[in-house]
Amino acid sequence: MTVRGLQRIIVSVADGKRALAFYQDALGLSVKDTGDDVFMLAIPGTGTELLLHERPPTPGLAGVAISLLVDDVDATTAAAVAAGAVVLDVPADQPWGERQAVLVDPDGHVICLVTPG
């Protein structure tokens, strides 16, 4: 048995509608489906889903971080901050060839925004 791909990333959020505003409006992900306490978003070009599950989140800087490929790290960072994110590392060119910003979403989860150099 082997892993064939990444199906979905599940993020626990305290307030589903607030989280949806962040991931949909600030980061541009589109809604695929919703339920009572879940919002399923599509990550473009991947077939992978981001599921926002309304339940008590357990954020931490040492946990798993999501790294999202974006068209413009600086503009997306500004939109994310306007939607409630906190910047940990400002947008900067990295030695491995990406431009990257590291943020904390409104629930305290680490999100990296990257654009290839």
Secondary structure as UniProt FT lines:
FT   STRAND          8..13
FT   HELIX           16..20
FT   HELIX           21..26
FT   STRAND          30..34
FT   STRAND          38..43
FT   TURN            44..47
FT   STRAND          48..54
FT   TURN            61..62
FT   STRAND          66..69
FT   HELIX           73..82
FT   TURN            83..84
FT   STRAND          86..93
FT   TURN            95..96
FT   STRAND          98..104
FT   TURN            106..107
FT   STRAND          110..116
//
